[in-house]
Amino acid sequence: MSPTILVVDDEPPIRKLLRMGLATQGYAILEAPDARTALALLGREGVDLVILDLGLPDMRGHDLLRSVRSSHPDLPVVVLSSRDDESGKVEALDLGANDYVTKPFGMAELLARLRAAMRHQLAARGERPIFRVDSLSVDLVRRIVKVDEAEVKLTPREYDFLRVLVLHAGKVLTHAQLMRSVPSSSDPQYLRVYVRQLRQKLEADPERPRILLTETGVGYRLRAPDDEPAPPHRGAGGATAH
């Protein structure tokens, strides 16, 4: 059976674009122009993932997300947001969105984000004993980290930080989410220190990371297995990686 995606967006051209693009990939599509319709569909249809525009006419998108998370805690949600709405992205991720895509968006990027969100949902049902991406492998049972089959020594805090990222691979984790998961300090600068230290140990080129990626102003993302390396955008690499 094809996965069913609920598209929640009040703009008919956007819904049409998504309907056409997703249908060609074999997804079944449900559409809601507002929050009321979305909640009704969620109550009676089998939905596998939600694409949610934050600008809705009858309810703030973040409030709808909060309601969805309350009734469907494991349902993947990918948010559509405007390019300059950085605070809105952070709030949505803190409320439990799996990812966000910035308008205007490319269909290939959106499809990759949807696949990652659905893979994360499956992985969240139980810890994978060994996580692999590129040259990195993390044995979550024996707490062994390797790069190119050579064991890498991490401090306990570095390992805890990496483990959280592994358990949410493919998902953007905000600074606040990471600080709650790995208590160390209320200063996000400590997160940058951990990221810098991990990149020095795990990345072939720490200045152009391919595994541990920065979402500028939002947080960090560990590449999911089988994902194509992300191009250096939104601070994912180069001089803008922190």
Secondary structure, DSSP 8 states (H G I E B T S, - for coil): ---EEEEE-S-HHHHHHHHHHHHTTT-EEEEESSHHHHHHHHHHS--SEEEEES--SSS-HHHHHHHHHHH-TT--EEEEEETT-HHHHHHHHHTT-SEEEEES--HHHHHHHHHHHHHHHHHTTS--SEEEETTEEEETTTTEEEETTEEE---HHHHHHHHHHHHTTTS-EEHHHHHHHS-S-S-THHHHHHHHHHHHHH-SSTTS-SSEEEETTTEEEE--TT-----S-TTSSGGG--
